[in-house]
Amino acid sequence: MTEVKFYESVEDELLRFAVIISKTQNRYVFCRHKDRDTWEIPGGHREPGEKIIDTAKRELYEETGAIKFEIKPVCVYSVIAPDNFDGEESFGMLFFANIKSFETELHSEIEEIAMLDELPARWTYPDIQPHLINEARRRGFCRAPLEP
């Protein structure tokens, strides 16, 4: 069983991931990897020596084409799952971004992005990402209809 927890902070070196709940024109932005038929919140792995905010900005650009945006940290999250990191707790930083403009084409492994008023029906990470949205909503970053 997957467990998702939330923290105000952890040691910076523990942060392996950045996930960015994003909106544009009051619609939420989700992305679909070219090898999948499911949707996810933009995000990804932190590169060696990279600041976690820079990870968030890079991943947001790579996965949505966002070129002008405002981004804020929401909180630290962790995931404990038997099939993830040998069941060890892994940490990431959750961000919220308001995207002002996009590039016209995507240049990464992402096939398409969608701007939605509701949560997608088919998630790539159904045991994790809806919990992240609910926590951001609880903290005042998302409006109520996005509750999982």
Backbone torsions as a table, in degrees:
resi	resn	phi	psi	omega
1	MET	NA	138.6	180.0
2	THR	-88.2	134.9	177.4
3	GLU	-120.9	131.0	178.0
4	VAL	-115.2	128.7	179.8
5	LYS	-123.3	161.3	-179.3
6	PHE	-128.8	143.2	-177.8
7	TYR	-137.8	157.6	173.3
8	GLU	-76.2	-37.8	179.6
9	SER	-161.8	160.2	170.3
10	VAL	-144.2	172.6	175.5
11	GLU	-59.7	133.8	-175.5
12	ASP	-52.2	-40.0	-175.8
13	GLU	-67.1	-13.9	177.5
14	LEU	-80.2	-18.3	-176.4
15	LEU	-75.5	110.6	-177.8
16	ARG	-101.2	-21.0	-172.4
17	PHE	-133.7	156.8	168.8
18	ALA	-129.1	131.3	176.3
19	VAL	-124.2	134.5	-171.8
20	ILE	-124.2	101.5	171.4
21	ILE	-69.1	127.1	-171.2
22	SER	-130.4	150.1	172.0
23	LYS	-139.5	156.7	173.6
24	THR	-144.4	132.5	-178.5
25	GLN	48.7	44.7	178.8
26	ASN	62.9	20.6	174.6
27	ARG	-121.5	145.2	-177.7
28	TYR	-86.1	144.0	-173.9
29	VAL	-105.1	123.8	175.8
30	PHE	-122.9	157.1	-179.6
31	CYS	-127.1	157.0	178.6
32	ARG	-127.1	120.4	177.5
33	HIS	-66.0	145.9	-176.0
34	LYS	-65.4	-18.5	178.9
35	ASP	-96.8	6.7	-176.5
36	ARG	-132.2	163.5	174.6
37	ASP	-116.5	23.2	-179.0
38	THR	-118.7	165.2	-175.1
39	TRP	-110.0	153.4	179.0
40	GLU	-148.6	163.0	172.7
41	ILE	-79.0	138.2	177.9
42	PRO	-56.1	142.6	178.0
43	GLY	166.4	174.2	179.1
44	GLY	175.7	-170.0	-174.8
45	HIS	-77.4	145.2	174.3
46	ARG	-79.3	133.6	177.1
47	GLU	-83.7	152.8	178.6
48	PRO	-55.5	132.2	177.7
49	GLY	79.2	-0.2	-176.5
50	GLU	-87.6	138.3	172.2
51	LYS	-72.3	145.7	-175.6
52	ILE	-63.3	-33.2	176.2
53	ILE	-65.4	-35.4	177.5
54	ASP	-70.1	-34.1	173.5
55	THR	-59.9	-47.6	-178.9
56	ALA	-60.3	-46.6	-179.8
57	LYS	-63.9	-43.1	179.7
58	ARG	-63.8	-47.8	-179.1
59	GLU	-64.7	-38.7	178.2
60	LEU	-61.3	-43.8	177.2
61	TYR	-64.6	-50.3	-176.1
62	GLU	-61.3	-38.1	-172.4
63	GLU	-95.5	-14.4	178.8
64	THR	-127.3	-17.2	-174.2
65	GLY	81.1	11.0	-179.5
66	ALA	-63.1	127.8	178.8
67	ILE	-116.2	-22.6	176.3
68	LYS	-132.1	120.9	-176.2
69	PHE	-161.4	160.8	170.5
70	GLU	-109.2	136.1	-176.9
71	ILE	-134.5	139.6	-179.5
72	LYS	-137.0	145.1	173.0
73	PRO	-72.3	143.8	175.8
74	VAL	-101.4	-57.8	179.9
75	CYS	-174.5	175.0	172.5
76	VAL	-90.3	141.6	173.8
77	TYR	-126.2	160.6	172.8
78	SER	-137.0	156.4	177.9
79	VAL	-129.1	133.1	171.7
80	ILE	-121.9	117.4	-179.0
81	ALA	-144.7	139.6	-178.1
82	PRO	-59.4	-30.2	-178.1
83	ASP	-97.2	15.1	-176.0
84	ASN	-130.8	118.4	177.4
85	PHE	53.0	43.5	178.7
86	ASP	53.6	32.5	178.5
87	GLY	79.5	2.5	179.0
88	GLU	-78.7	150.5	177.9
89	GLU	-68.6	126.7	175.7
90	SER	-116.3	146.0	-172.0
91	PHE	-115.9	147.8	174.2
92	GLY	-145.3	167.3	176.0
93	MET	-107.9	130.6	176.5
94	LEU	-95.1	131.3	179.6
95	PHE	-121.9	164.3	172.4
96	PHE	-129.2	132.5	-178.6
97	ALA	-129.0	141.8	171.3
98	ASN	-108.9	110.7	-174.8
99	ILE	-88.8	126.8	179.5
100	LYS	-93.7	-35.6	179.7
101	SER	-154.2	156.1	-177.4
102	PHE	-124.3	154.9	167.0
103	GLU	-69.2	161.7	-177.8
104	THR	-79.2	-21.4	-179.9
105	GLU	-132.2	149.7	174.4
106	LEU	-87.9	144.1	-176.1
107	HIS	-123.6	31.7	-177.6
108	SER	-138.6	-158.9	-179.1
109	GLU	-76.9	-1.3	-178.8
110	ILE	-83.8	128.6	-179.5
111	GLU	-80.7	-42.0	-178.2
112	GLU	-158.8	161.2	172.5
113	ILE	-119.8	155.9	177.9
114	ALA	-132.7	141.2	174.4
115	MET	-106.1	114.9	-171.4
116	LEU	-126.4	150.7	173.0
117	ASP	-88.8	-22.0	-176.2
118	GLU	-121.3	166.3	175.2
119	LEU	-68.7	146.7	177.9
120	PRO	-67.3	153.0	179.5
121	ALA	-77.3	-32.0	-175.8
122	ARG	-117.9	109.2	-178.0
123	TRP	-97.2	145.3	169.8
124	THR	-73.4	-37.8	-178.6
125	TYR	-124.0	70.0	-173.1
126	PRO	-67.3	-21.5	-179.9
127	ASP	-88.3	-3.2	-176.1
128	ILE	-123.9	-60.7	-167.1
129	GLN	-65.7	-35.3	174.0
130	PRO	-60.7	-32.4	176.3
131	HIS	-66.4	-36.5	178.3
132	LEU	-64.7	-42.9	178.4
133	ILE	-64.2	-42.1	-179.9
134	ASN	-62.7	-38.9	178.4
135	GLU	-67.5	-41.1	177.1
136	ALA	-63.2	-39.3	176.7
137	ARG	-62.7	-45.7	179.4
138	ARG	-58.7	-33.4	-179.3
139	ARG	-88.8	4.9	174.5
140	GLY	90.1	13.3	-179.5
141	PHE	-93.0	-19.8	-178.0
142	CYS	-126.9	154.7	176.7
143	ARG	-85.8	160.1	-171.3
144	ALA	-54.9	-39.0	-175.9
145	PRO	-60.8	-12.2	179.5
146	LEU	-86.9	7.0	-179.9
147	GLU	-61.8	133.5	179.2
148	PRO	-64.8	NA	NA
